[in-house]
Amino acid sequence: RVTIPHPYARLYAKKDGAKRRRIWNHALEKSLFSAHELSTMGAPHRRTIYTASLEAHVDRLHAQLISLGFYPIPFEKLDPFKGLNSKTAKSMVAGLQHDDSHMKLKLLEIERAV
């Protein structure tokens, strides 16, 4: 009789050893690249462009915060976020992005109606 191992057995065996690389999330690429660019550029090239554009955006945000006088932030204002882990922060940012996309759609609908 031939025994077939469970398909996930090898995954559990690998988890004990080395740390596995995260899979690249392509969900946001559609908001940055056109359909033609997605079909003609390879994922590593798109990833480089995406990372560079994200870093440039963060630099623009920092410059805007400095010009408005909101940076550097006093430590006492950071107390409510003490103990915030990266997953929670990412969820908060994703929620803000989701709300922003809905607001943009509503604004477009209002502009069309006027």
N, C-alpha and C positions, 0 to 999 in steps of 0.2 A: 504494500500500500504506500502510495506517495503522499507525503505530508506537504501541504502548501502553507507557507507562513502567512500570517496576517499582513495585508498590504502596508499597514502603518508600522509594522514591527521594525523596519529599517530606520524609520524616522525617529523612533524612540531610542534606538541604538546610537544614532548620530547626535542626539541632543546631549548625551553624556560627554561626548568628546569635545570637538571644537565648536566655537560659536558660529552659527549659520548666518549668512549674509541675508539682509532683508530684501524682499522683492520690491522693485521700483514701482511706485504707484503712478499709473498713467492717467488718472482721472482728471487732473487739472491741465493736462497738455492741450486738450481741446479748446480751452479758453485762451491759450497763448498762441497756438499754431493753427494755420488754416488746414483744410482737408488736404490740399495739394502738398503742403509742407509735411504733414503727417505721413503721407504715402511715399514721398520721395526721400526724406531724411531718415537715417537710421536712429534707433533709440539712444545710442551713446552720444551722438551729435546733438540730438534734441535735449538730452539731459544736461549737457554742458551749457547750451544756450539758456535753458530754463534756470539753472543754478545761477548763471551770471546775471540774468534779468532779475531774479529774486534778490541777489545781493545788491544790485543797483537800486532796487525799490527800497530796501531797508536803509541804504545810505541816504536816499531822498527823504525818507521818513525821519531819520535822525536829524538831518539838516533842518527839516521843518520844525521839529520839536525844539531844537536849539534856537531857531529864529523867533519862535513864539514864547520862549522863556520857560518851557516845560521840562527842560533837561539841563542839568542833572536833577533827578528826583530826590527830595529829602527822604532819609531812611524811615522817618515816622509815617510817611504816606504809604510805604511798602508793607507795613505791619499786617493789613488785612489779607495779604497774599502769602504770608509766611506759611511754609509747608506745602505750597502748591507744587505738584509734580508736573513733569513735562507732558504727560498724557492729558491731564486736566487742562493745562494751558492750551494744548493743541485742540482739544474739544471746544474750548471757549473761542478760539480763533476761527475754527470751522463754523461754529454757530454764528459768529459775526459775519463771516463771508456769506453764509446762507441767507441771513437777514438782508445783507447788502444786495445780493442778487435779486431778492424779492422786491426790495425798494426800488431798484433800477427798473424792473419790469413795470411796477406801478407807475413810476414817473413817465416811462415811455407811453403807457396807456393814457395817462392824463394829457401828455403833449399831443397825442394823436387826436384826442377828443376835442381839444381846443382849436 
